[in-house]
C-alpha cells in the first residue's frame, strides 16, 4: 500500500497532474516523498523475515485490517479518472468572498502598448478599486480565464488562486458586458475590452469589462494564479 501511494505521487508530480491540487513549487517535495515511499516498500520486501516464536506464532497476527485498504481509494481514483481542476462550480459559490486587497506599494500604471495589455483578473479588480481606477481607465486590456455564470444570466471571465493547495482556493471574476453570446461554461477565453467606469469590488456593482472581442483559449497546464 505504501508503494502504491508512492507511485501515485510520482505519477502526479512527474507530469502536470499535481497542479490540479497544489502550487507548482511543491513538485519536487512530492517527487521526493514518492521516492521515499517506494524506497520503504523495497526495503520492507527485501528485509529478512522475522523469526517465528515456536507454537506461539499466530498466522493471523499480521493481517492488515480491512478498513485500511480504503486508503488506496483516492489513489485508484487518480489513476482511473483524475478529477479536473477547480472551475466554475467553485467560483460561482465563492462569488461573495472578500476580494484580495491591493498591494501596499504604489500602483504603477500599465505599460505603454499599441494593443491590449494582458492583465490578470485579480489585478484588474484591485486596479479598478484604487485611485478611482485611473491606472486602467480608457486602456485596452486583455483578461484570460474560464467562463462562469450567475443566476441573472450574466457571465464572467474568472480565475482561481491558491496559496498552497486547492483547499484554500479563492476566486476572482469580472463581469463581461456588451457580449451577450456567452461561451460555454468552464471554457477558457481571452476577453479584450475596457473597464466599465464606476464598477469596482466593494462598490455598488461588480467589476466589469466592456468587451470588444472574446477569443477561445486552451486551458493552461496550471489553471491557478
Helices and strands as residue ranges (DSSP letters): H 2-13, G 17-20, G 24-26, H 27-46, G 54-56, G 66-72, H 73-80, H 88-93, E 117-118, H 121-129, G 131-133, E 141-149, E 155-161, G 166-168, E 170-177, E 188-195, E 208-217
